[in-house]
Every structure is written in structure tokens, then in C-alpha cells.
Amino acid sequence: MKRNILLAAYMLFPFAAFAQNDTLTNERERLITLNEAIALARTQSVDAAVALNELKTAYWEYRTFRADLLPEVNLNGTLPNYNKSYSRYQNSDGTYSFVRNNTLGLSGTLSIDQNLWFTGGRLSLASSLEYIKQLGSGGDKRFMSVPVSLELTQPIFGVNSLKWNRRIEPVRYAEAKAAFITATERVTMTTITYFFNLLLAKENLNTARQNKMNADRLYEVAIAKRKMGQISENDLLQLKLNALQGKADVTEAESDLNAKMFQLRSFLGLSEDENLNPMLPESAPDIKMEYDLVLNKSLERNSFAQNIRRRQLEADFEVATARGNLRSIDLFASVGYTGQDRTLTSAYQDLLDNQIVQVGVKIPILDWGKRRGKVRVAKSNREVVLSRIRQEQMNFNQDIFLLVANFNNQAQQLSIAQEADGIAEKRYKTSVETFLIGQISTLDLNDAQNSKDAARQKHISELYYYWYYFYQIRSLTLWDFERNCELEADFDDIVRG
């Protein structure tokens, strides 16, 4: 009869626990799943905004480079040039005098300029007009026109920066695009961390409340059993300590929940008034990764591969620049027609040839090996870069290998943790029933409770690591292994949106 009374008292525990869970459900304002949190983070988080701005910067830098390859239409002019001053003038006998100038001048040049990437030169088709008028009584005026001229500016031995940019800038932009997708996946990884931190804090609070409720009930039952002489005073005091510890655990769990909720809420850019209630993901995709596939996808699509290529090109460019500075020869050539007269229309008649050819040379005769020393420095720096790249490549491959191994092992760890969680829960319920009928001590009951709590935390932790490893592999490969397709983005729409 006594055992039946104690068991009846214990049967109230599950109903109380369910009532507690119902209270939590009623208090919550927003249920949120892992996928919903990821979607919010990708659009509202500060990290996502930073990644977007970095992409925009790279996009406009690339657009600026592309514009350098296109022809430009330019207008240069002086409107007007007024000069009323004295200037020095040498007479025919060698003496000097000062002559007063009082002129008004206008000039303008309209040109179409095209950079020549294959030679590094610049070709211009131009037309210009100049007008000058002497002010004062009896002042004269003149027009000079260059209806058409073709000008070429060409460095002979210098480095062709535009040609090198055609090789480097597309790689740089490809690196930026890959880095944007990687950054988006890293936002997802951060979201997963904060989400599971909150989820674990929520489970810890529920567990702490349930443990406190059970400890209070067990202490009340223990008081009755002590009066009947079924347990010792030591066991009674231990249960009282359990009840006090349960109260302290609830307070600590509530503080931790508030901190973790603020962390996730702030990262997602949500209002402080929203009370988030994370939902435990029901399942994880059954996927087994292959090292060779993951490595090939990473080397093909990850920004690291583009980063290596860009750094190699930049190192080669520095060597080419140092070599180009050994000597400098520039060619300027201009061919066209010109005319001049007192009237505008006459200035475009009876045109004469207008040809200019200039070759500028700058060759060091004695510089004590300074320029050749810069070439050797550039070559040494290139070797340093290549050595670092080789080491980074080895580290990258090793990290991929370990990550794939961890992910494949994590699926089994998750399955074990999930099964252990269910077993520990059943064991705890059985231990409570056994304790009520006096078959086990409080030490055994505490051990069952600790095992139950640890198994629950382990289950959530293993689920977190599974998803974290999964998205970490996605961030490196830029490949969706669930749908077996590449991660893509409409970059033009993203930048302009």
C-alpha cells in the first residue's frame, strides 16, 4: 500500500513536466528553425553586409579596369585665357626690354583616346582649335586649327601595365566572387553556432526545471519515507541538497539562456522584444564525403585557388616592372593637318602638314647596380611568395583531408549520441521508480540524472558539429552536396540591388 502511494506521487511528475513545457510554449513569441535563422542571417546580419560591401568594392574595381580597355572621348580646353602683363623680350642687338601683353585666348581639343593593351601605348584621334586676340586699338586676331591629327604615345622597353592588368584583374574579381559565397557560408556557420548555443541553453533550462521539480517531489516523498523509517537521515539530507542545487541550476540556466538569446538575436538583426524559441532539427542528411571530390571542388572553386593564381601573377608583375625600369625609351608621334588665318573659316582652308616625332631616352650609365639590385630583390620576393604558396597548398590539402574525415565520423557519432540520449532518459525514469521503492540509493539516482543530462547535451552537441562540418565543407568547395550542384549567385543583381 505504501509503495502504491509513493508511485502515485511519482506519476504526477510527467504531467508537471508537460505543464511546464506548455507554459514555455505559451510564453514564446517566435518559433525559429535552423533554416529560418540561416536565411535571416544571410540578409540581415552585419557580417553579411560586410561581405556584400566587399563584393561591391571588387565589382567596381573590376568595372574600372574594364573601362580602361574602352575608348574615351575627352574635351580639354582653356576658356578663356586672359593675359595683361609684361614679359621680357630680347632685341636684335642683344639688349632686353619689356613688352606689354594684352591678349585674350581660347583653345580647345576634342579627342578620342584608346589604350592599346597589347603594346601598352595610347592612340588618340584629335581635333583642336586655338584663338588669340590682341586687345586694345588696332589689335589683331588669329585662328589656328588642327582639323584632324593622329597621335601615338608608346613606351618601348617599359613594363606593359595594362597587359598585366588584363591577366591579374579577372583573377582578382573571380577571387572576390568566390570569397563572397564563402563569406555567406561562414555567416551560416556562425548562425549555426549561435543557434545551437541557444538551443542547448534552452534544453539546459528545461532540464534544470524538470530536475528541480523532480528533486522537490523526491524530497517530499523522502520526508514521508523517513517518517516511515525507509531511508536514512543521510539520504534525506542528500535529497534536500539536490533540491537546493536544482534551484540554483535553474537560475544559472535562465541567465545563460538570456545571454545566448541576446547573442543570436543581435546577430540576426532582430528586435530585443522578440523571444526566440529554437527548434531542434529533426534530421540530418545522410551524406558521405569523398576526399578526392571535396579536394577537387575546393581547388576548382574556392577563392584560395584564385588567391594563389593572383599572387603568382603579381609576383611576376613586380619582376617585370623592375626589369622595365632598367631603361626607358618613349616614342611620341603625331601626324595631321593644320591651318591658320584671321577668320575661322579660312583657318580650315589651305591646310598644311603637321607632323611631330619624338623619341625620349633614359638609360642609366652609372647607377652602382641599383636598378639591377631591384630586379634581384623582386626575383627573391617572388621565390618567397612561391614558397609560401607551396606551404599553404599543403596545409590546405591537409585541412580538407581532416575535415572530410571529421564529417564522415560525425554522422556515426550523431547516431550514437541520439540512441544514448533515449537510453539515458529511460534509465533515469527507471531509476526514479526504483528509488521510490527503495531499491537504489540517492547516489545511484544522482548518477542516472547526471547521465541523462550529459546524454542530452551530447546529442545536441553532436548535431551541432554535424551541421557545422557540413557547412564548413560547403564554404570550401562552394558546392551543395545535398542537391549536387554548385553554389551560385547573380552577382550583377546582388551588387545593383
N, C-alpha and C positions, 0 to 999 in steps of 0.2 A: 504493500500500500504506500509506504514512504517513497519507494523508488518511482512509483507511478506519479506521485505528486511532483517529485523533482523533475521527472521527464516532461510532465505537462508544463512546468515552469519554463523549461528549456525550449519547448515548442513555440513559445512566444517570440524567441529570438529572430527567426527568419522573417516573421511578419513585421517585427520592429525594423529590421534592416530594410525590408521593402518599403515601409513607410518613410524611412529616412531617404531612400533613393527617390521616392515620389516627391519629397519635399525639395530635393535638389533639382528635379526636373521642372517643378513649378517655378523655382526661383530663377532658372536660367532664362536668358533673353535671346540667345542666339546659339543654335547648334551649328557647328562648323566641322566639316570633314577635311581630311588632308588635302584633297584635290582643290577644294574651295580656298583653303589657306594659300596654296601654291599660286592659284590664279590671282588672288588679291595681291600677293607679294610681287608678282611679275608686273603689275600695273601701278601699284600704289607705294611700294617701298622706296626708301631713299636710295638703296643700293641699285634698284632697277633704274631710277632716274639718273644716277651717276653713269651707269653703263650706257644709257641712251645718249647722254651728252657726249661721252667719249666717242660713240659711234658717229654722232653728228660732226664732231670736230674732224674725225678721219675722213668723213664723206666730203666735207667742203675743202679739205686739203687736197683730196684727190680731184675734185672738180676744178680747183685752181690749177693743178698740174695739167689737166686735160685742156684747159683754156690756153695754156702756153703753146699748145700744138696747133691752135687755130689762128687764122689771120685776124689782125686787129686793124681797125680804122681809127686814126688819130688826127686831131687837129691841134696844131701848135701855132701860136701867134702872139704878136705884141700889138695891143690895141688900147691906146696909141703909145708912141714913144716921143715925148716932147723934150727938147733939149735947147736950153737957153743958157749958154755958158761960154767960157773962154778955154781955148786949147792951144797948146804950144805948136808953132809952125816954123820949120827951118827954111830960111830964104836961100836963094841961089848962090849967094856969096858966103854961105856958111853961118851967117848970123841967125839968131832966133827972134821971133816975135810972137805975140799972142793974137789969135784971131777969134773974133766973137762968132759963136754959132747960135743960130736961132731957127731951128728946124722942127718940123712935125713929121714923124714917120709912122707908117703902118706896115705890118708884114704878117703873112700867114702861110702855113704849109699844111696841106691835106695829104695824108699818106695812108697807104695800105701796107702793113708790115706783117711779114711771115717768118717765123723762126724755122730754120732748117735743121731738124733733129739729126739727120744723117751726117751733116758736116759740122754742126754747131754754129753755123753762121746765121745771118739775118738778111733777108731780101725785102727791099722796100720799093714800092711804086708811088712816086710823089709828084705833086704839083704845087708850085708856090708862086706867090705874088708879093712884090715889095713896092712901097710907095714912099717917096720923100718929097717934102715941100719946104722951101726956104721961106720963112716968114718975113714980113716987112715989105717995104715998097720995092717993086721990081724983082721980087723973089721968084725963083724958078721952081718947077716941079718935074719929077721924073717917075716913070713906072718901069719896073723890071720884072719880067715874067719868066718862069720856067714851067711851061705847059706840061711837060712830062719828063721825068727822069727815073732811071732805074739804078738803085744803089745796092751794093753788096758789101757787107761787113763780115769778114771771115778770119777767125784765128787759124793759124797754120799748124802749130805744134801743141797748142794748149789742150787741156782736157775738155772733152765734149760733155759738159754737164747735162745738157738736155737728153743726150743719148743714154747716159747713165740713169737719169730720172725715169726714162721710159722703161727701164728694166726694174728699177727699185720701187717706184710708186705703186704700180699694180700689186706687187707683192705686199707692200705695206698696207694697202687697203684690204686685200684679201685677209691679211693677218687681223686687221681691225674687225672685219665682219665675223670671222671665226671667234675672236675674243668676245664679241658681243653675245653670241649664242652661248659661249662658255660662261660668261658672267651671268646670263639668265639662269643657267643651270646651277650656278653657285648660289644665286638667290634662292633657288628651290632647296638646295642643301641646307642653307641657313634656316629657311622656313621649317624644314623637317626637324631640325634640331630644336628650335623654339616650340614647335607644335608638340613634339614628344616630351619635351620638358614639362609643358603644361599638362599633357595627358598623364604623365607619371605623377605630377603633383596632385592632380585630381584623384587618381587612383589611390595615392597615399592618404589623401584626406578621407576618402570613402572607407578605406581600410582602417584608418585611425578611429573614425567614428564608430565603425562596426565593432572594432576591438574594444573600444571604450564601453560601448553598450553591453557587449558580451561580458567584459570584466566586471561591470557594475552588477549585472544579473548573477554572474557566478559568485560574486562576493555576497550578494543577498542570499543565494542558495547555501553558500558556505556557512553563513551565520546560522541558518536553520540546521545544517548538518552538524555544526559544532555543538549546538544545544542538545542534539541527539547523540553526541559523542562519536560521530562517524569520521571526523577529521581532527587533526591535531591543531593546537594553537599556532604552531609554526606555519602550517598550510594556510590557515585563516589570515595570518598577517601577510603572507606572500600574496594572497589574492587581493588584499587591501592595497598593497604596494602596486600590484598590477592595475588596479582601478585608478590610482593616483597617476601612475605613469601614462595610462591611456588618456587621461585628461590633458596632461602635458603634451602628449603626442598630437592631439587634435589641434591645440593652439599653435604648435610649431608647423603642422601641416597647413593650417589656414594661412599663416604668414607666407609660407613658401608658395602656396597656390596664388596668392595675390601678386607676389613678385614675378612669378612665371607668366601670369596672365598679362601684367603690365608690359613685360618684355615682348611677348608675341603681339599684343595689341599695338604697341608703339611701332614695331617693325612693319606691320601691315598697314599702318596709317589709319587706324580705326579710332573712333571716339572713345574717351575714357568711360563713357556711360555704358558702353556695351559690355555685357558679361558673357564671355566666350565659354562654350562648353564643347571641348574637342571630342570627337567620336573616334573610337578605336577602329582602325582599318580592319575590315573583316577578313581580307585575304591578301596574299602577295602572289605576283605572277610566278609561275613555275618555269624558270629560265635557267639554263646552264650556259655559262660563258666559255668561249674558246680563246685561249691566249693569242694565237696567231691572228684570229679575226679581229679581236679587240686592238691588237698592236697595229695591224694594217690600217684599220679605220682611224686610229689615232694619228698615225704618221701621214695619212692622206688628208684628214680634215681638221685636225687640231691646229690652233694658232701657233703652237710650238714649232710645227714643221715650217710654217711661213716665217716665223721669227728667225729660225736658223738660216733660211734662204736669204732673208733680208740682211742679216748681219754679215753673211759672207759677201754679198754684193757691196755693202757699204765699206767693208774692209778692202775689197778690190778697188773701189772708187777712190779711197784715200791714197792707195798706192799710185793709181793713175794720175791723181791730182799732183802728187809730189813729183812724179816724172814730168808732167806737163809744165811745172814751174822751173825746170832746168833751163829753159829758154822760151822766149816769147816772140813770135812773129805774127803780126796782124796785117791783113790786106783790106784796103778800102777802095772800092771802085765805083764810079758814078758816070753814067752816060745819059745824055739827053739833049734838049734844045733850050735856048734862052733868047730873049729879045728884050729891048728896052727902048723907050721913047717918052715923049712928053704927054701922050694920051694913052688911055687904057687900051683902046682897040689896036693902036699902032704897035703897042708893046708885044702883041701876039702875031705880028707880021714880020716878014723877013728874018726868020729865026736863024740863029747860028748854033753850031755845035757847042756843047757844054760837056766836057769830059774831064774827069779827075781820077787819078790813080795814085794811091799812097800805100807804101809798104813800111810799116813800123817794125823795128827790130830791137829786141832787148836780150842780149846774150852776155852772161857774166864772164868776164875774162879771168878775174881772180876773186874768189869768194871763200877761199880756205876750206873748201869742201862742205860748205854749209848746206847747199841745196842737195847734194848727194847724200849728206848725212840725214836729211829729212826723208829721202827716199828709203834709206835703210831703216829708219825709225818706223815708217809706215809699213814696211815689209815685216818687221819684228812684231808690230801690233797686230798685223793680220795673222801671223802664226799663233800669237796668244789667243786671238779670237777663235781660230780653228781648233786649238787645243781645248779651250773651254767648251766649245760646241760638241766635240767628241765626248768629253766627260758628261756633259748634260744629256747627250743622247743615251749613253749607257745608263745613267740614273733614271732617265725617263722610261726606258725599256724595263728596268728592274721594278720601278714603281707599278707599271702596268701588270707585270707578272704577279707581284704580291697582291695587288688589288683584285685581280681575277680570282686568285686562289682564295682570298678572304671572302669574296662574294659567293663563290661556289660552296665554301664551307658554311657560310652563314645560313643558307637555306636549310641545311641539316640541323644547325644549332637552333634555328627558329622552331622547327618541328619538335625537337626535343623539349625546348622550353615551354611550348604550348601544351604538350602532353604532361609535363611535370607540373604545370600550373593547375591543371584539372585534378591530378592525383593529390597534390598538396591540399587543395580545397576539400576534397573528400576526406583526407586523413584528419584534417582539423575538425571537421564536423563529427567524425567518428570519435576523436579524442575527447571532445566535449561531452558526448553521450557517455563514453566510458568513464570519464572523471565524475560525472553525476552519480554513477552507480558505485563509485569508489574503487574502480579497478586500476587507475593510474594516479600518479602524484601530480602536484602542480608543476613540477619541473618538466614532466613529460608533456603536460598541456602547453606550457610556455614554449617548449621546443616545437611542437606542432604548429603553434601560432606563428612563431618566427619563420618556420619553413614555408608556411603558406604565404606570408608577406614577401619573403625573399623570392619565391617562385613567381609571384605575380609581377614583381618588379623586373625579374629576369626575363619574363615573357615580353613585356613592353620594351625592355632594353634591346633584346634580340631583334624585335620587329623594327625598332629604330635603326639599328645597324644595317639591317637588310635593305631598307629603303635608302639609307644614306649611301651605302656602297653602290647601289643600283644607279642613283643619280650622279654619283661621282664618276662612274664609268661613262654615263651619257655625256657628262661635261667634257670628258677627254676625247671621246670618239665622235661627238656630235651626231650620234646615231640612236634612233629609237628602237630598242631591241624588242619591245612589245609588238610594235606594228611592222618591224623590219623595214624601216625607211629612214632616210636621213632627216635630221632636224634642219628645217629651212625657215627663212624669214624674208618677207618682202621689204628689203632694206630701203628702197626709194620711198615706199609708202610709210615706213616707220619714221624716216628722217623728216619727211614733209608733214607728217601727221601732227 
